[in-house]
């Protein structure tokens, strides 16, 4: 997913989930136009060499770690509004979850792209998918490696809506 526009800060510094008196509220998106919304997020989990080999070779006791993590990530994207209090429930049109194994660093990168046709973005759904994918890897392998570290979880790109395109600075 390539983008032409790169921004480092929000166009508006106002926190939209608070009303004028400082009370938390769900943002009213009723008057917004539907548009195709896409978000790409990623994150990584670093582990011991032995743990990495178990996953890469499909020898983990609990089974296909990355297959289970992919399904968990997709399910999490679909249920984000149940986990994050002020997120709108969205009808997602597409969720992809991919894993990149980096043998030299014993690191697995999880990337999720989430899409919808709607009134609000899908950044939270993409982030939730990544985090739950990584947490599932941790859960399935914690018996052999409790020291795994999740890191660099972030939105890489978003498209759609009034604010248009955004790409993270590398």
The 8 nearest C-alpha neighbors of each residue, nearest first, counted from 0:
[[1, 2, 156, 39, 157, 112, 37, 38],
 [2, 0, 3, 156, 166, 4, 164, 158],
 [1, 3, 4, 166, 164, 0, 165, 5],
 [2, 4, 5, 1, 164, 166, 165, 6],
 [5, 3, 2, 165, 164, 6, 166, 163],
 [4, 6, 166, 165, 3, 167, 7, 168],
 [7, 5, 8, 165, 166, 4, 167, 9],
 [6, 8, 5, 168, 167, 9, 166, 165],
 [9, 7, 6, 10, 12, 11, 5, 165],
 [8, 10, 11, 12, 7, 6, 13, 162],
 [9, 11, 8, 12, 162, 6, 13, 7],
 [10, 12, 9, 13, 14, 8, 15, 162],
 [11, 13, 9, 14, 10, 8, 15, 16],
 [14, 12, 11, 15, 17, 16, 9, 10],
 [13, 15, 16, 17, 12, 11, 18, 21],
 [14, 16, 17, 13, 26, 18, 24, 25],
 [15, 17, 24, 23, 14, 26, 25, 18],
 [18, 16, 23, 22, 21, 15, 24, 14],
 [17, 19, 21, 22, 20, 23, 24, 16],
 [20, 18, 21, 17, 22, 23, 15, 16],
 [21, 19, 18, 22, 17, 23, 24, 16],
 [20, 22, 17, 18, 19, 23, 16, 24],
 [23, 21, 17, 18, 20, 24, 19, 16],
 [22, 24, 17, 16, 18, 21, 25, 85],
 [25, 23, 16, 17, 26, 22, 18, 85],
 [24, 26, 85, 16, 27, 23, 86, 87],
 [25, 27, 16, 28, 24, 15, 85, 17],
 [28, 26, 29, 25, 30, 31, 24, 87],
 [27, 29, 31, 30, 26, 118, 119, 32],
 [30, 28, 27, 31, 118, 32, 26, 119],
 [29, 31, 28, 32, 27, 118, 33, 119],
 [32, 30, 28, 118, 29, 33, 119, 160],
 [33, 31, 118, 34, 30, 117, 160, 29],
 [32, 34, 117, 118, 116, 31, 35, 160],
 [35, 33, 116, 117, 160, 36, 159, 32],
 [34, 36, 116, 159, 115, 117, 37, 33],
 [37, 35, 159, 115, 114, 158, 120, 116],
 [38, 36, 114, 158, 157, 113, 121, 159],
 [39, 37, 157, 122, 113, 156, 112, 121],
 [38, 40, 112, 156, 155, 111, 154, 125],
 [41, 39, 154, 155, 111, 125, 153, 126],
 [42, 40, 110, 109, 152, 153, 129, 111],
 [41, 43, 152, 151, 109, 108, 150, 129],
 [44, 42, 108, 150, 107, 149, 109, 151],
 [43, 45, 149, 107, 148, 106, 150, 133],
 [46, 44, 106, 148, 147, 105, 149, 107],
 [47, 45, 147, 105, 50, 106, 51, 48],
 [46, 48, 50, 49, 51, 105, 144, 45],
 [47, 49, 51, 50, 105, 52, 46, 102],
 [50, 48, 52, 51, 47, 53, 46, 143],
 [51, 49, 53, 47, 52, 48, 46, 54],
 [50, 52, 48, 54, 49, 53, 105, 55],
 [51, 53, 55, 49, 54, 50, 56, 48],
 [54, 52, 58, 50, 59, 56, 51, 55],
 [53, 55, 57, 51, 52, 56, 59, 64],
 [54, 56, 52, 57, 53, 51, 100, 58],
 [57, 55, 53, 58, 54, 52, 59, 51],
 [56, 58, 54, 55, 59, 63, 53, 62],
 [59, 57, 53, 56, 54, 60, 62, 55],
 [58, 60, 53, 62, 61, 57, 54, 64],
 [61, 59, 62, 58, 139, 140, 53, 63],
 [60, 62, 59, 139, 63, 64, 140, 58],
 [63, 61, 59, 60, 64, 57, 58, 67],
 [64, 62, 66, 65, 57, 67, 61, 59],
 [63, 65, 67, 66, 62, 68, 136, 54],
 [64, 66, 68, 67, 63, 69, 136, 98],
 [67, 65, 69, 63, 68, 64, 70, 62],
 [66, 68, 70, 64, 69, 65, 71, 63],
 [69, 67, 132, 65, 71, 135, 66, 70],
 [70, 68, 72, 66, 67, 71, 96, 65],
 [69, 71, 73, 67, 72, 68, 74, 66],
 [72, 70, 68, 74, 69, 73, 132, 75],
 [73, 71, 128, 132, 75, 69, 131, 70],
 [74, 72, 70, 76, 75, 71, 128, 94],
 [73, 75, 71, 77, 72, 76, 70, 78],
 [76, 74, 72, 78, 77, 128, 73, 79],
 [77, 75, 124, 128, 73, 79, 78, 74],
 [76, 78, 74, 75, 79, 73, 91, 124],
 [79, 77, 75, 81, 76, 80, 74, 82],
 [78, 80, 82, 81, 76, 124, 77, 75],
 [79, 81, 86, 88, 83, 82, 78, 87],
 [82, 80, 79, 78, 83, 84, 88, 86],
 [81, 83, 79, 80, 84, 78, 86, 75],
 [84, 82, 80, 86, 85, 81, 79, 123],
 [83, 85, 86, 82, 80, 81, 25, 87],
 [84, 86, 25, 83, 87, 24, 80, 16],
 [87, 85, 80, 83, 84, 88, 79, 25],
 [86, 88, 80, 89, 85, 25, 119, 79],
 [87, 89, 80, 86, 90, 79, 78, 81],
 [90, 88, 91, 87, 115, 117, 77, 80],
 [89, 91, 92, 115, 88, 116, 117, 77],
 [92, 90, 115, 93, 89, 114, 77, 113],
 [91, 93, 115, 114, 90, 94, 116, 113],
 [94, 92, 114, 113, 91, 95, 115, 112],
 [95, 93, 113, 112, 73, 114, 96, 111],
 [94, 96, 112, 111, 113, 97, 93, 73],
 [97, 95, 111, 110, 69, 112, 94, 109],
 [96, 98, 110, 109, 111, 95, 99, 69],
 [99, 97, 109, 108, 100, 110, 107, 96],
 [98, 100, 108, 107, 101, 109, 97, 110],
 [101, 99, 107, 102, 106, 98, 108, 55],
 [100, 102, 106, 103, 104, 105, 107, 99],
 [103, 101, 105, 104, 100, 106, 51, 48],
 [102, 104, 101, 105, 106, 48, 100, 51],
 [103, 105, 106, 102, 101, 45, 48, 46],
 [106, 104, 102, 51, 48, 46, 101, 45],
 [105, 107, 45, 101, 104, 44, 100, 46],
 [108, 106, 100, 44, 43, 99, 101, 98],
 [107, 109, 43, 99, 98, 42, 110, 106],
 [108, 110, 98, 42, 41, 97, 129, 43],
 [111, 109, 41, 97, 96, 40, 129, 98],
 [112, 110, 96, 95, 40, 125, 39, 129],
 [111, 113, 39, 95, 38, 94, 125, 40],
 [112, 114, 94, 38, 125, 93, 37, 121],
 [115, 113, 37, 93, 36, 92, 91, 94],
 [116, 114, 91, 92, 36, 35, 117, 90],
 [117, 115, 35, 34, 36, 33, 114, 92],
 [116, 118, 33, 34, 119, 115, 35, 36],
 [117, 119, 33, 31, 32, 28, 34, 120],
 [120, 118, 117, 121, 28, 160, 36, 87],
 [119, 121, 36, 122, 118, 37, 160, 159],
 [120, 122, 124, 123, 38, 113, 125, 37],
 [123, 121, 38, 125, 124, 120, 126, 154],
 [124, 122, 126, 125, 121, 127, 79, 86],
 [123, 125, 76, 127, 121, 122, 126, 79],
 [124, 126, 128, 122, 40, 123, 127, 113],
 [127, 125, 123, 129, 128, 124, 40, 122],
 [126, 128, 124, 130, 129, 125, 76, 123],
 [127, 129, 72, 76, 125, 131, 75, 126],
 [130, 128, 132, 126, 127, 131, 109, 41],
 [129, 131, 127, 133, 132, 128, 134, 126],
 [132, 130, 134, 72, 133, 128, 129, 135],
 [133, 131, 72, 68, 129, 135, 130, 134],
 [132, 134, 136, 130, 135, 131, 129, 137],
 [135, 133, 131, 137, 136, 132, 130, 138],
 [136, 134, 138, 132, 68, 137, 133, 131],
 [135, 137, 133, 139, 134, 138, 68, 64],
 [136, 138, 134, 135, 140, 141, 139, 133],
 [139, 137, 135, 141, 136, 140, 134, 142],
 [138, 140, 136, 137, 141, 135, 61, 64],
 [141, 139, 137, 142, 138, 143, 136, 144],
 [142, 140, 145, 144, 143, 138, 137, 139],
 [141, 143, 140, 144, 145, 139, 138, 137],
 [142, 144, 141, 140, 145, 50, 49, 47],
 [145, 143, 141, 146, 142, 140, 147, 50],
 [144, 146, 141, 147, 143, 142, 140, 137],
 [147, 145, 144, 148, 46, 141, 47, 45],
 [148, 146, 46, 45, 145, 144, 44, 149],
 [149, 147, 45, 44, 146, 150, 46, 43],
 [150, 148, 44, 43, 45, 147, 133, 42],
 [149, 151, 43, 152, 42, 44, 148, 45],
 [152, 150, 42, 153, 43, 149, 41, 44],
 [153, 151, 42, 41, 150, 43, 130, 126],
 [154, 152, 40, 41, 151, 155, 42, 126],
 [153, 155, 40, 156, 39, 41, 126, 122],
 [154, 156, 167, 40, 39, 166, 153, 41],
 [157, 155, 166, 39, 165, 38, 154, 167],
 [158, 156, 38, 165, 37, 164, 39, 166],
 [159, 157, 164, 37, 163, 36, 38, 165],
 [160, 158, 36, 163, 35, 34, 164, 37],
 [159, 161, 163, 162, 34, 36, 158, 119],
 [160, 162, 163, 159, 31, 32, 34, 164],
 [163, 161, 160, 164, 159, 10, 165, 158],
 [164, 162, 159, 160, 161, 158, 165, 157],
 [163, 165, 158, 157, 4, 159, 2, 162],
 [164, 166, 5, 157, 156, 4, 6, 158],
 [167, 165, 156, 5, 155, 2, 168, 6],
 [168, 166, 155, 156, 169, 165, 5, 7],
 [167, 169, 166, 7, 5, 6, 155, 165],
 [168, 167, 155, 166, 5, 7, 153, 156]]
